[in-house]
Amino acid sequence: MPANTIDFHGGSEFHADLRARAKEYLADPDRIRRGERAMLVKSAVMIAWAAASWALLVFVASGWWQGALLSVSLGFALAGVAFNIVHDANHGSFSRRRSVTHAMRYVLDLIGASSYVWRVKHNVVHHTFTNISGKDADIEQMPFFRCSPDQPRRFFHRAQHIYAWPLYGIMAVRWQLVGDFNELRHGHIEGTPLPWPRGRELVMFWLGKVVFAAWAIVIPAILHPEWYALAAFATASFIFALTLAVVFQLAHNIEEADVTDVETLSGAGRIDWARHQLETTVDFAPQSRLLNWYVGGLNFQIEHHLFSKVAHVHYPGLAEIVRDVCAQHGVTYRCNPTMWRALASHTRWMRRMGSPHGEVAAVEHATA
């Protein structure tokens, strides 16, 4: 095997039991039909919420306070669209009808980010190499953030647990304006090839950029003073990005999740991919129905990583199966009972990674 190559396999008894139990659970056609109806209803609600917020913001709002409230509403609505439509569609789990799933994945292009780039960065890079420093782009946020003990520490990382929150809020602007172009210019994401899209993907890439610029910037700037249009865009984009970042950080970039690196795993022989996902991923707030509904089941990140081709409405049921199989095989199932516990864990981890003593604390955590 070549140097620095990670040898994952999916043939363990643990993984086989997970697949068998999940297949049995999903064999009920009524459950699948109910799930698909739930997906369509949620999608309609999220799109209506976003469309109404934008329309009221652009055509009705007459005061700054109305504009501010509607901008915040639009930001949360766009995050809901990303959680409940875009995420499933780009994983191929939105609908049993491929044409519907393929159409819905381009909703991401219409809200400013390339679905083509996202599928490589998220589906391939993150889901394959979860929490592996040097491979998983989600934890490669240098120089601003130090998320792993083997990453270099800068003096300003001491305060990263404080400045992380406003920086999370500007990430959407980066994706929407320059991020996709930078990724394509480099031609790879953490070593995974990323060629320029072709055919329909290329058309949707450019069409998405044009449509996004039209509804987000051009139309508001035509109908309102420039300061109003820019302030509305900045506010909605900040809320959108912050909401997305927080939800995804709480599954991996926290104290309970293991972080490793390419060198360690390349010398470890064959690695059970399913166990790796359980070691590097943490659920949070599983009892909160409202949170689960809004974030598209992404508080059940373990189930999502194990069964990413399954619609998120089935994650709570699958979680019971995963916990049971983990108990049978002696595999640790990691979960923070509330969102606030997960937020505190993320803050402590970021403080630890920014501290000069972060490596010692991380080793103590890993061996505890």
N, C-alpha and C positions, 0 to 999 in steps of 0.2 A: 504494500500500500504506500503511495507517495507520502512524503513528509507533509505535516500539517493538514492531513486529510481526516475528517471525522467519519467513522464507520457506524452509521445508524442502522438498526434493523427493527423490523416490526413482527418478528416471529416468536416472541416470548409467550409463555402460557398466560401471563397477566394480560398482555395486549389481546390475545385471542379470546379470553373470557370477556373482556370489555366489548370487543366487537360483537361477540355472540349475543350478549345480553342486550346491547343496544339494537341489534338487528331484530331481535324478538320484540322489543318495545315498539319499534317503528314499523312492525309488520301489520299493525292495526290500520286498515284503510280509513276508518272513521276518524281516528286520531290525526292522520295525515290531512284529511279534508278539512277538519276543524282548524288545524294549524294553518293551512293555506288561506282559509277565510280570515283568520285572525291577522295574518300578514297583510292581506289586502286592506282590511279595515284600518289597521295601524298606519299603513302607508298613506291612505286617503286622509286620515286625520293630520299626519305630519305635513303633507303637501298643502292641505288647506290652511293649516296654521301658518306655515311659511308664506304662502301666497297672500293671505289676509294681512299678515303683519307688514309685508312689503307694500301692498296696495294702500293700506291706511297710512303708512309712513310717507309714501311718495305723493299720494293724491288727496289725502284728507287732513293730516296733521297740520296744525296752524301755529303751534307754539313749541318752544324748545323742550318743554317738559313732556309734551305728547311725543315729540320726535325721539326723546331719550328713552321713554318707556317702550315705544314701538321698536326701536333699534335693539334694545335688550331682548324683547320678545322675538324679534327676527333671529338674533343670534342663537337663542335656545332652540328655536324651531329648526334652524339649519343643522344644529347638532343632532336634533331628533331625526331629521331626514338622513343624516350620515349614519347614525346608529342603526336605524330600523329598516332602511332601504338600501343604501349604498353598500354597507358592510356585507349584508347577506348576498346581495346581487353580485358583488365582485368575488365572492367565494363560491358562487354558483348554487346557492341554497335558497334563493328567494322564492322560486316557484318550480313546480315539476315541468312547466313549459319552458323550454330553453329560450324561445323567442322573447318571452316576458322577462326572464332573468337577464338576458343580454341587453334588452332595451333599458331596464331599470339601472343597470350598472353605469350607464352614461349620465345618470343624474349627477354623479360626482363631477363630471366635466362641466356641467351647467352651473355648479356652485364653486367652480374655480380651480379644481385640482384634477389632474389627469388620472382617469381610471386605469389607463394602461400602465403608467409608472407605478401607481399604487398597487396593482396586482403583483408586480415584481417585488416591490419593496416590502409589502406586507405578507402576501400569500406565500411567496417563495422564500425571501430572506428571513423575515421575522418568524414565520411559522416553522421553518426548518431548523433554524439556528437560534432558537429562543434563549435569550440571556447569555449568549456566548460572545464575549468581548472579542472584537475583531471580525465578527461575522454578522451579528444582529445590529442592523442600522438603528433600531429603536433605542439602544443604549450607547450608540456612538454619537454623542452630542458634544464632543470636544470642539473648541476650547471652553465653551460656556459651562457645560456640566460634566462633572466627573461621576459616573454611575457605576464604576467597577473598580475593585482594588488594584488591578493591573494597569489602569490608565494613569498617565502622568497627572500629578497634582500641581495646580497653579495657586499662587497666594490668594487670589480672589475666590477660590472655591470654598474658603472658610465661610463665606456668606451665601453659598448657593441655595441653601434651604430657605433663604429669605427672598433673594432676587429671582428664584425660579418661577414664582407665580406670575409676576408681570411678563416675564419672557415667554412663558407658556401662551400668554394671550396674544402675542404677536406672531406666533408660528403660522397662523392661517394666511396672513399677508405674505409671508415668505413663500408658502406653497403656491399661492395663487398668482404671485407676480414673477418670482424668479426660481423657485424651488424645482419645478419640473424641468425647466430649461437647463439648470445646472446639472441635474442628474443625467439627463440625456447627453449633455456635452461631455461629461466624464465617461459615459458609455458603460458604466457598471455601478453597482451598489454593493459596497463591501466585498468586491471580488466577483459578485454575481453579474453576468453580462446583462446590459440594458441597451439594445440597439434602438435606433429611431423607429417609431411605429410606421407601418405601411398600410395601404389600402384604407379600409373603413376606419381602422384605429387612428390613422393619420388625419383623416377627415374630421373625426369626432374630437381629436386633440385640438385642432385649430378652431373648429366650430364652437367648442366649449369655451375657449378663451374669448372669442368674440361675443357670444351670448352673455357670458358672465360680466364682461366689461360693460355691456349695454345696460343690463338691469341693475348692476351694483354701483356703477359710477356715472355713465353717460346720461341716462334718463333722469336720475335725481339731479344731476348738475344742470340739466336744461330747465327743469321746473322749479329749482330752488337756488338760493345763493350757494356759491361754491363752499363756503364754510359749513353750511348745513349738510350738503351732500357728503363732504369729507368726514365730518363728525359722525354722521349716521353710519357711514361705511366702517369707520374705525371702531365704533362702539359695537356694532353687530359682529364684526370680524373678531374683536377681542373676546366677546362672550362665547362665540362659536369655538374658537381655538382653545380657550381655557377649559371649557366643558369637555371637549374631546381629550385634551391632554391629561386632565385629572383622571378621567375614567380609565384610560389606558395605562397610566402610571401606576394605578393602585393594584394592578394585577401582576406586575413584574418588578418594578423599581421600588421594592419595599424590603423590610428586614426579613420577612419570612421566606422570600424567594431566593433560591440559590443563583449565584452568578459564577460563571467559569470562563475559560478562555480556550482558544484553539489548541495551544500547545498542550494543555492538560488533557483535553479529550482525544487529541490525536495519538496519544500514547496509552490510552485506556482500553484499547481493543474494541470489540463490538459493543455498542451501547444500545440499550433498549430505548427506542424513541419515546414510547408511551411513558415510561418511568421518568425520562428526562423532562417531559412536559409537566408531570406532577411535581417534580422538584423545583421547577423554575416558574411556576404559575400559581397564583393564589386567587381564590374566589373572595367576594366580599358582599356583605349585606344580603344573604340569600333569602331572608324572610321578608324583605321589603318588596311588596308587589308593585308599588308605584315606581320605585327606582328601577326595578327589573323591566317594567313596561316602557319607561322612558328611554333607558340606555340600550334597548334592544338585546336584553339578555347578557350584556357584556360584564355584568357583575358575576356571571358564571363563566369566567374565562377558562377554567380548566376544561369544562365541557366543550367550550368553543374550540379550544386547541386540539382536543381529542377527536371531535366530530364537526369539523369546520364546514362540511358539505351538508349539514343538517340545519334546517331553519331554527332561528334562535328561540322561537316560541316553545320548543321542545326541551330546552336546556334544564328547566327546573326538574322535569321528570327524569331526565338522564342523570342529573346530579345524584339522585337517590341511588341509581344503579352504580355510578362511579364510586360513591362512598362505600357501598356494600362490597364491591369487588376489591377495592383498596384494603378494606378490613380483612378480607379473606386471604390476601396475598402479602399482608404486612407492609403495605405501601402507605406512606404518610399522605393524608389528604389535608391540604392547607387552606384555611378559610378565616378571614376576619369577620366577626359577627355583625359589625356595623360599618357604614361608610366612614364614620368619624374615627374608628379604630384604624382603618386602612389609611386615612389621611395622616394620622399621627405617625403611623409606621413609615410612610413615605418621607415625611419630614425628618424623622430621626435618621433614616438611611441616608438622605442627602446631606444632613449635617455630619454624619459619620464619614462619608466619602470625602467631604471637604476638609475634615480635620487632619492634622499631621499624624494623629494616632489612628486613622481610619483603617489601615491595614491590620493593625493588631486587633481592633474591635471586630473587624470582619472575620478574621480567623477564629476569634473566640465564639462568634455567632455560628460559624459553620461547623465548629466542633462541639458545640453545646448539646 
